[in-house]
Amino acid sequence: MGGFCSKQNRDSNYLNSFFDELFSVFGNERLALFGDEAIELRYVAGRMEGECEACLPPLFTGEFGRSARRKRAAHVRVPLAGATQVNDRWSMDFMSDRLADGRAFRILTIVDQFSRECPLLEPGLSLTGRRVVECLDRLACGRGLPNAITIDNGSEFCSRALDAWAYQRGVKLDFIRPGKPVENGYVESFNGKLRDECLNTELFFSLEDARQKLEHWRKDYNEQRPHSALGGMPPAVFIHRVEESSGNTSTAEFPLTPAVQ
């Protein structure tokens, strides 16, 4: 008379035989292509049957350097649309510099893709996802929020704090492809100007000193500095002209998608 076999044992036996066959065909490294879910399922099956970790294939015990997965928001990458009006689309990025005492700090940079205006330059020794959300909320009170923000795949921008904020506010986060900073060319161009005209010429003695000097440069950039992509006008003048036109502005005079300079 055959012995009793519980459903749990039958399930684990089936899973083990299935993964053992995959293991024999593909080997450790190629089996990793099946994903973390398959790896974890194989591990659970082995433990259900009483296998010790040493008996499981090396892939499942971390011999190949597999680290614990970090939960991040899922994002779909699609071709990015161009801005068609002021406050339609923003770009965000980070820059790095050092204080006079050698301490490193970072700068959150935000640029309006249509007008090239810089709404914010925020320096900080630590700029987390929550800090980014606080900066965006400050801007929301004074000028409103864009329909979409183009960002890279940095940990601060992939944080759950920013993802939840964007969902609640109805702001779309457009992630560029990894290793393709040209897809965020508006802010990359702006960062180059900030580096050449401010960071490389100023000495920052404290974080507050950096904040004051960055704010002075930001106002000069927005209100005085001519921009070649805007017909030689500063962003503030360009915005004023567009508002005066009441939507009747010629695209030849005010291009809807100015070229990145």
N, C-alpha and C positions, 0 to 999 in steps of 0.2 A: 504494500500500500504506500503510495507516494506521500512524502512528508508535506506538511503545510508550509506554504510560502506566502507571506503577507504581501499586501499590495505595495507597501513601502519597499520591500526587498525586490519585488518584481520590477518596480520602476527604476530602482538604482542599478539592478543588473542590466536592464535594457539601456540605460544611459551610459553605463560604463562600457558595454560592448560597442555602442555607437561611437563613443569618443576614442576608444582604443583603436578602432578601425581607422578613424580619421588620423590619429596620432601615427599609426604605422605607415599611412600613405603620405602624409604631408610633413611629418616631423614637427619639432618644437617651434621653430621660428616661423614657418609658413602657417602653422595652425593659429598663430596669433592674428592672422588676417580675419579670422571668424569673429573677432571682437571680444570685449571684456565679458559680455553676457554669457557667451559660450564657455569662457574660461571659468567663470564663477559657477555655472551650472555643473560643469565637470567636477569641480572641487566639492560641491555639495553632494553630488552622487557618490563620490569616493568616501566622503565622511559618513554618509548614510550607511554604507556597507562596512564601516569600521576600519577603513584604510587610514594609516597614519600619513602625515604630510610627507614623510621621507619616501613613501611608496608611490606618491603621485608623480607625474611627469614634472621635470624641472621647471617647465614653463609656468606651472601653477604655484610654485613655491618661491618665485621671485628670483631664480638663478639668472635670468636674463635681464634683471634690473627693472622688472615691472613694478611701478609705484602705485600707490593708492590713487584712485581716480578723484579728480576735483570736480565738483558739480558746478557747471556754468550754464548760463542761459543759452538756449539753442537759437541760432540765427540763420536765416536763409540769405545767401549772397546772390544778388541779382544786379544787372547793370544799373548804375546810379543815374537818376534823372538830373537835369540841370535846373537851377533856380530860375523862376520867372518873375519874381517880385521881391521887394525888401521883406525880410523876416520869413521867407519861404523855407530856406534851407541854411543851416549853419554847418561849420566844420569845427571839430575840436581836436586838440593834440596836446602833448606835453613837451616841454623843453627843459634842459638841465643847465645849471651854472653853479658857481661857488661864491660864498661870501669871502670877505677879506681874511677871515680867520681860518679859511680852508674848508668850512662846512659846506656840504653840497645841499642845494635846494632845487626845487622844480617849479615850473611855471605852467599853469593851465592856460592855454591860448584858445580863444574862440573867435571865429570870423564868419561874417555874413557873406554867403557865396555870391549874392547878387550885387550888393553895394560895396563889398570889400571892407565894410566897417568892422572894427574890432570892439565888441561890446564889453569884453572882460579880459584882463590879464591878472591872474591870481597866483602869487608866489606862496610857497609853503615848504616846510621841511618834510612834511608827509602829506601827500594828496591822495586820499583813499577814494573809493567809490562814493562813500557817504559825503565826503567833502565836495566832490563834484556835484552831487545832488543839491547841497546847500548853496553852491554858487549859482546853479541854474534857477533855483527858487528865488534868489535875490534878483536875478535878471527878469524873471517872470513878473515880479511886482512893478518894475519900472517900464518894461517895453514889451511884455508878452513873450510867448514862446514860438519857435518855428514849427513847421509841419514835420520836418525831419532833420536829423543831425548825422553827418558823416563822420565816422570814427574808425580807428584801427582796432586791432585785437588785443590791446593791452589789458592787463588784469583789472585795472580800475574801470575801464569801459565795459568789460565783460562781467562786472560784478552784479550780484542779484539786487543790490540797492539801486543801481541805475536802471536795471531792467524793470523793476517794480515801479520806479518813478515814471519811466517813459510810458508804461502801460496805463498808469493812473491818469497821466496828463494827456494822453493821446498823441504822443510824439513818437514818430518812427525812428528807430536807430538803424542806420545803414552802415554795415561793416564792410570795409574794403577787404580785398583778398590779402592773405598774409604775404608779406614781402613785396607789396605793390603800393608803396607810398604815393606814387604818381596818381593813383585813383583818388587821393585826397589832396590834389595839387593846390587848391586854394590856400589851405592852411600851411602847406609846405612852403609855398612862395612867401606867405606872410612871415613864417618863422625865419626864413633867410634874411628878410629885411630887419626883423627884430634883432637877430644875431649881429648883423653887420653894423646897424645904426645905434644899438643900445648896449647889448650885452658885451660886445667886444670893446666898447669905448668907456663904459662906466665901471667904477669900483663900488661894490656894495658892502657897507660896513656892518649891516644888520639886516634882518628880514624886513623890518619896518622901513629902513632906508631903501631896500630893493623895491618895496611896494610903492613908495612915493615916486621913485625915479621911473618905474615902469608905468605908473599912472600918468606922469607928465609926458612920457613918450607916446603913450596911447592917445592922449588928447591931441597932441601935435599931429600924429599920424591921421587921426580921423578928421581933424578940422583944418589943417594947414598943408600937409604933405600932398603934392599932386600925384595922381595915380595914372599911369599910362593906359591901363585898360579902361579907364573911365573918361577918356578924352582929356587927360591932364587935370581933371578936377579932383579935389579931396573927396573922400566918401561922404562927409556931411553935406557938401555942396551938391553932390550928385543926388543924394536922397532928397534934398530940398527941391531940386529941379524936377525930379520925378513926381513928387507930391504936387507941385504946382501944375504939372501937365494934366493932372486928373485922369490919367489913363490914356491920354491922346498922344503921348510922346512917340516920335518916330523911332523905329528900331535902328535906323541908321545913325541917329543922334545919340540914342541911349540903348546900346545893345542889350538884349535880354540875357544873353549868355556871354559875357565878356571873356576874352581870352586870358588864360592864366599868364601872369607876367612874373 
